[in-house]
Amino acid sequence: MKTVFAAAAFALVLPGGATLNTAYKAGTGVRVEIESTIKLETTLMEIERDGEPVDMPGGGASTEATRTEVHVDRVVEAAQGRPTKVRRSFEEVGGKSAFSMGDNSGETPIESPLAGVTLEIVRDSEGEIETTVVEGTKPSQDGALENHVPGLFLDGLLPEGEIEEGAQWDLAKDAIHRAFRLDVERALYARPERPEGGGGEGGRGGRRGGMRGGDSSGMLALAEWTGHAKLVSLGEDVGGTTCAVIEIVAEASGEMPMPEMGGGRRRDRVSGAGIEAVLAENTYEIKLKGKLCFAVKAQRPLSFEVEGSLKNETLMERSMGESSMRIHTVREGTFEYKVAVSEAKAD
């Protein structure tokens, strides 16, 4: 699978300032550990049938999804401080998703077709990337080899050029998207192919649009991100490692499609069996804050920790014949994300 991506160059510490780009050298390796938790709770649910309120027994629903990814990158080849060939071994990828509503609750494992797989990711001289499986079972799911790049996914958060303490810079939408591993989410957690006669493309399409059947990470994947960063220190001790510390703020808000609409837009209509549904409103708001620690001597990110809030408000109107229904729902919750990067043997 081929894509195009521009990677960061090498890092230098300079008098009066620094360049904080990741250094890549053949024969080196890093171990990357990622943990994320998303919790959402229905804080408001109002239902009206023909203009009259309807009681909802059992209370609101809550969901919690936790994911863990551990992979080791070994740089096989590098040119001008950029990795051109990397072997990425996925030691652990998975998690669990829990749901509760009143007396009903359940838990579902989150699995990955890349668990136990080693990929070789090669960038040619024109920036084109090809990804192949060199160890383990090649995934059969669509998208499992898409969007992988040889560099660290945190590189896009780093500043360009020489920089001093107190400096600030804007973060690109794609850089934030990549930092949270949202660009490879479909690759890491690709849905299995539907059995023959099971609806074909409809199953996979839900992963690209909407909330993927209630998976709350869809709000993050669809977000129109904005953000900024600030270098607060060039020499802070972080667990015995001298680091440059960067404050990160990432936010997003707007409208998103309803899950069952498969990517429709505001006020889209869905009709069938005499039922017509109108999506009157489906908004989201995300506010995240954290810090990125860059190891000065090792010339690479050491850790990245972020936490914040999420909110999704939906208004749906439905009609069937002369009967009508109005459903107003608000879901609120939290997102926590932690990344640890350490040296690994490059054998």
C-alpha positions, 0 to 999 in steps of 0.5 A: 500500500502506497502513500505520500508523507513528509517526515521530520529531519534531525535535531540539534541543540544550538546556543540561544535556541534549539531545533527539536526534530526527531533524529533517525539513524540506521540501526536504532530502535524505539518502543512506543506504548500508547494507552487511551480511554474514552468515557461518555455518559448520556446527561440529557435525554428528552423525548416527545411524542406528538408534543407530549413528554415521554418518560424514559425508565432506566436512566441514561446510557454510558460507554467506556472504551480503552485501547492499548497499542505497543509497537517497536520501530527499528530503523533499517535505512535512513537518509538526511536524518529521515527514516527511509525503511522501518520495520514496525512490530506490533507487540500488542494492539487491542482493548475493550468497550463497555456499555451500561444502561439501567440494569443492562450492561456488557463488555466487548473486546477490541481486537486488531488484525495487526496484533503480532504482525511486523510491517516493513514501511519503505519511503522512496526518493519521491516520498512515496510509501509502500507497506508490506507484511514481513512477519505474521499473518497478512490481514485480509481486512480492507485498509489494514496496510493503509496510512502507515509512515516510517517516522514517529507519529508525534513529529508533526507536533514539533516546531520547525527551525530554531526556537527559544523558550516561550515560542508558540506555533499553530498545529496543523489539523493533520498533525493532531489527527496523526498524533492521536493515531486517528490516521491509522485507526482503521488500519489498527482496528479494521472491521472483519469482512462481512459474510457473503450476503451480509450487506457488503460495503455497508459494514465497512462504510460505517467505519469511515463515517458516523460514530461506527455503531456507537464507538465514541472514538468516531467523534475524534476521527471526524473532528475538524481539529485546530491547536497550538503549542508553546515551548515552556522549557528547554531543560526540564528534568522528566524522570531523570531525562533532560527534556524540552517541554511543549504545552499542547492545546487541541480543540474541535467543534462543529457538526457531524453525521448521525451513525445510521445516516452513513455520513449524511449532513445536517437536515438529511432525510431518511425514509423507509417503511413509512417512516421519515427521520430528519436530523435537525442537529448533531453537534460536537465539542472537544477540548484537550490539553497536555504536554509533549516531552522531548528528550534533548540528548536522545533527540526524540519524543519521550512522552505525550500526555493529554486529557480533556472533555467531549460533548455531543448534542443530537436532535432528531425528529421522526414522523410516521403518518400523523404521529411524530417524535422528537428526541433530544440527547446530550452526551458528555465525557472525558478523553485520556491519552498517554504515549511513552517512547523508550529505546529498543534494540534494533536487532 
